[in-house]
Amino acid sequence: MTSQSKPIELYYWPTPNGWKISIMLEELGVPYEIRYVNIGAGEQFEPDFLKISPNNRMPAIIDPEGPDGEPISVFESGAILQYLGRKFGKLYPGDERGRVEVDQWLFWQMGGLGPMAGQAHHFRQYAPEKVEYGINRYTNEVNRLYGVMNKRLADRDFLAGDYSIADIACIGWIKPYKNQGQDLEDFPNLKRWFETMMARPAVAMGIEIGQEHRKNLADDKEAQKVLFNQRAG
């Protein structure tokens, strides 16, 4: 396993996407430093951050010991998980068949579970008007995706066989299941997986980081303007 002497810089805010990388780094046990990016205050639009994350989204990392010993920055949580898994040879298979198995579920999360759960959160909690179509559309789609996970987990402990970055990518989006209008009692295999995941020390630690900075976004209208209008100020 590759060693790491200089800490990896993690640009982070305590959200499901941010948790993916804090959990991964905790699982790897490598040194890292948190650089908080207050997305409610618009810090994701600052020029220095945009240099490493041009889509003005966190998380992002700077690894001072990148390929050939030179620094590298990586944005997009899925790409960061893959990079860290490859570099440290852990939680991401080295063989092609195993890697494809993990990639399928990683991309499933990136393209489905995350965006759909995010929309369910938005329409159920933050939309200035209650739009029943939006609430029902996204709540029902999240329910379907939970069902996909539940079926997948019927005959295995983790999504891609062994514990991997696929599980790490998904856990943060299942944690706020109540806000998505879901009941884990309806998904017994998913519930078992969820409890197993949440019992891992690295998962608990990764989710705990920065909790003191979290506040009720539903009550912060200025932060909503920044986040939902997608511009600073």
Helices and strands as residue ranges (DSSP letters): E 8-12, H 16-28, E 32-36, G 43-45, H 47-50, E 60-63, G 67-69, E 72-75, H 77-88, H 96-108, I 109-113, H 114-121, I 122-126, H 132-152, G 153-155, H 165-174, G 177-180, G 184-186, H 188-198, H 201-208, G 211-213, G 217-219, H 221-229
